Amino acid sequence: MHPPIFLRTFHALLGCLLLVIIGNHAQGQNRTGWPDERKIGPFVFHANFRMDNYLPVLQRLEGLGKEVSQRLKLKRSQEPIHLFLFATRGTYQRYMKLHFPKVPMRKALYIKNGGPGMVFAYLSNDFEVDLRHETTHALLHTALPMVPLWLDEGLAEYFELPPARREKESVYRSKVQWNYRLGFAPNLGTLEKLCGTAQMKEHHYRDSWAWVHYLLHGSSVAGRELENYLSDIAKRTPPGQFRDRLKQRIPNVEDRLKNHMMNWQPPRVANTDTASALTKAKKSVSQAGFHQP
């Protein structure tokens, strides 16, 4: 899968065009010409097809918003996020070429230029993954004044799969493991030097994902440092280089990352039927007057 691009800045003419588009959407369905428009939480959907069959996918974005804010300890913004959805790749591409001719064509895009954040996608085989990836960008940038590129993309790569699919279907972990066997390790210092999506290559997305996975699953100390780092950004306090902050807390953090990537296993989820049977058994023992050792 080619990672979608997040575009930060556009020239003044394009900014004006975005404001016109959003202004038109606010005037109602008849004027905008979108066959279906709906609002779910902070998300405003505009589609050129009926969205009835896709409501579960769209509703799960509300859960994504809660998960992002809870995992990262971010205050959720009430700023609306507009999602423009297309039935086919052809209509999507024609729309993007008409309104954003200078934007590189990708399967999905997140664009923000002063006004509300906007996500654009079409009904591909990766429709939900694309939506979750770009919506993660939108959620981060409504909660924070800025997000370092490596962290922005690493979090989007992490959250693009729903939790139930995240560990089994992620393609990155096996690639990171093979790179370790070949002597290559994700370098956070290199990632922090990237300053534009044009510089992001496939391995940068993979390595950004690896660091994010470690920060969220590998170490409570690293996880708290990420929370502190994002808190400084939210308060507009210069956060410094994250690698320097992390090394102060965990001097051998590169070794910890390698160990995590090579050995981490997702926590086992207890079988519901088994757990229920054990609960009933314990209750029966208690009622019978026996004491458990």
Buried (B, 14 or more C-beta within 10 A) or exposed (E): BEBBBBBBEBEEEBBEBBBEBBEEBEEEEEEBEBEBBBEBBBBBBBBBBEBEEBEEBBEBBEEBBEBBBEBBBBEBBEBBBBBBBBBEEEBBEEBBEEBBEEBEEBBBBBBBBEBBBBBBBBBBEBBBBBBBBBBBBBBBBBBBEEBBBBBBBBBBBBBBBBEEEBBEEBEBBEBBBEBBEEEEBBBBEEBBEBEEBEEBEEBBBBBBBBBBBBBBBBBEEBBEBBBBBBBBBBEEEEBEBBBEBBBEEBEEBBEBBBEBBEEEEEEEEEEEEEEEEEEEEEEEEEEEEEEEE
